Amino acid sequence: MKIQDPMSIEEALLLRDRGALFVDARSPAEFAKATIPGAINVPILNDAERAEIGTMYKQQGRDVARQRGISLVSFKIPAMVEAVREAIGSKKRPVLVFCWRGGLRSQALANFLCLDDIPARQIVGGHKAFRKVVRDFFEQGEWGSILVLRGLTGVGKTRLLHRLAAEDWPVLDLEGLANHRGSAFGALGLAKQPGQMMFEALVWDRLRQISPGEYVITEGESKMIGRLCIPPRLYAAMQEETSIWINAPLERRIEIILDDYPAREQHKDLFVRPLQALKERLGKERVAEMLDLLEKSEWEELTARLMIDYYDPQYNHLKPDDRVELEVSDDEAGVVAVQAACREILGEEQSPA
C-alpha cells in the first residue's frame, strides 16, 4: 500500500469521532502521563530505549542515534503491526498514528503499517498539537450551559449523576474522570489519579459534545479534585448557572458515605493521615476523639462527627442564591425530582442535550 500523506490534528479528530483508531507511538511512560482519549499504545521504543537514544543523540549525534534506533526497532516491527491489526479487528476503520511532535516515531510506525496493507496516516504535530487543541478549547471554546447539583456532603450527588447517566441524561462526571471523590478522604481505595493533562483531555472529550444551546448536568466541586485542577474557565461557568440544591437527612447522608467506602475496614489505616491533617481546622482534641472512633471502628459516629464538625461548616457560604431546592429521601425519588427540576429550569418545552 502506498504510504499516506500526514494529516492535521483537526482532520484527525473529525475522523476519530467517526471511529478511527488512534495509535500512540510514544513510550509507555509518555502514554501513561497523557494521551489522546481512546488511543492505544504501540511504542516504537520502551522507556529505557528512549532514554538511551536521547543520551546518544546528545553525546554522539543524530546519525549514530538513528542507527541505534533502527537496530532496536527492526525486530519489533511484526509485533507492532500485529498489535494494531488486533485493535482494528474486523472493523474497517482508518488508523492515525502520533508521537510527541509528529516526528520519526509516528512516521516510522505509520510507514510500517502501510507496508503491511493497513491504511495508516501520521498526525502532524502529534500529541503537542492535540494539547493546543485542548488548551484553546478551555480558553476560548464554546460549550452548552451547565446545571450543577449541589448539597452537603453525603446527600448523594454522585449517585444521582450516575443514575441520570444510566437513563441517558447528559452528565459530566468530573470526580469520575479525576478518579477521586472530591473530599479529604476522596482518594482512599481508588487507583492513582490521572495527570493534569490527561484529566483535561478527558474533560475536553466529554464537554465538547455539549453544543451551545444544549445542557449538561454536573456536580458542584471545589477548584481542586484531589490534586487535579478544574480548568478555570469551566469552573467559572459552573458558578454562574442555576444550581439544584439537594437536601437529605443526616441518617441518609451517613448511609451514603459509608456505602462509598465498602472496604473501610480493609483500608482502616489509610484514614489516619487524612484525619490527622484536620488538626489545624478542628484542633487536636477533636481529631484525637475521631481517631479513637476510628480505632474502635465506630464508623457511623465518626462519619456523623466529620460531617457536623468538618464538612457542613464549609458549606455555610456556598449555598447559591440562584437555586432550586429538593428534598431527597431515596435514589429513585431523587432522580425523578432532579429531572423535574432540570425541566423547570430549562423550560417545559426544552429538554437536555
Sequence and secondary structure as in RCSB ss.txt:
>XXXX:A:sequence
MKIQDPMSIEEALLLRDRGALFVDARSPAEFAKATIPGAINVPILNDAERAEIGTMYKQQGRDVARQRGISLVSF
KIPAMVEAVREAIGSKKRPVLVFCWRGGLRSQALANFLCLDDIPARQIVGGHKAFRKVVRDFFEQGEWGSILVLR
GLTGVGKTRLLHRLAAEDWPVLDLEGLANHRGSAFGALGLAKQPGQMMFEALVWDRLRQISPGEYVITEGESKMI
GRLCIPPRLYAAMQEETSIWINAPLERRIEIILDDYPAREQHKDLFVRPLQALKERLGKERVAEMLDLLEKSEWE
ELTARLMIDYYDPQYNHLKPDDRVELEVSDDEAGVVAVQAACREILGEEQSPA
>XXXX:A:secstr
      B HHHHHHHHHTT EEEE S HHHHHH   TT EE  SS HHHHHHHHHHHHHH HHHHHHHHHHHHGG
GHHHHHHHHHHHHTT    EEEE SSS HHHHHHHHHHHHTT  EEEBTTHHHHHHHHHHHHHHH    EEEEEE
ESTTS HHHHHHHHHHTT  EE HHHHHTS SSTTTTTTS     HHHHHHHHHHHHTTS TT EEEEE   SEE
TTEE  HHHHHHHHHS EEEEE  HHHHHHHHHHH TTTTTTGGGGHHHHHTTHHHH HHHHHHHHHHHHTT HH
HHHHHIIIIIIHHHTTTT  SSEEEEE SSHHHHHHHHHHHHHHHH TT    
